[in-house]
């Protein structure tokens, strides 16, 4: 390990919650270290200036949390995160990013990152992020909440497509939702101001589109996927 590229502290000096910071900009790293140290409850056990060093100190110190710049020389923050997860360490992972686009965000979420912090707001967000992640909750910089909403919508649409729900018409979805609420064919007809025959036709069409067969198959599907409707 090259001492001029990162600083490391003895494991004996650790506090309960140990932290590693990896970023290739020394001044940014110092600022982050100062903000975290001010909280008074975390011990920064090592720093790294590139991906390889980050992986090295994480494997050596096995910190409670590792804060990784998403763009570093050598291994990127996400590549380091994947390798750490392959080792099944208990280290929680946070990435720092300059990017506000959905592609980088989606990659981080798919990797299993617990914290996603925009570098421009790191001073305000990093301590709250550490607290959330160490308590088992994910954290995303508030200014990036729109990306979470987009991802939720995208994920929901993906699930609907996989199940076939996206192929249903508006009327069929209304019928399916009422079925999930335990309404009978007659009750659905009265609620939607349509005939019982029309409701039965919708039920038949829904079963065909969703490939549902057998007694109560439609009801079971509606109950199992009620949150989607």
Secondary structure, DSSP 8 states (H G I E B T S, - for coil): --TTT--B--GGG--SEEEEEE-S-HHHHHHHHHHHHHTSSEEEEEEESSHHHHHHHHHHH--SEEEEESS-SSS-HHHHHHHHHHTT---EEEEEES--SHHHHHHHHHHT-SEEEEGGGHHHHHHHHHHHHHTT--EE-GGGHHHHHHHHHHHHHHHHHHHTGGGS-HHHHHHHHHHHTT--HHHHHHHHT--HHHHHHHHHHHHHHHT--STTHHHHHHHHTGGG-
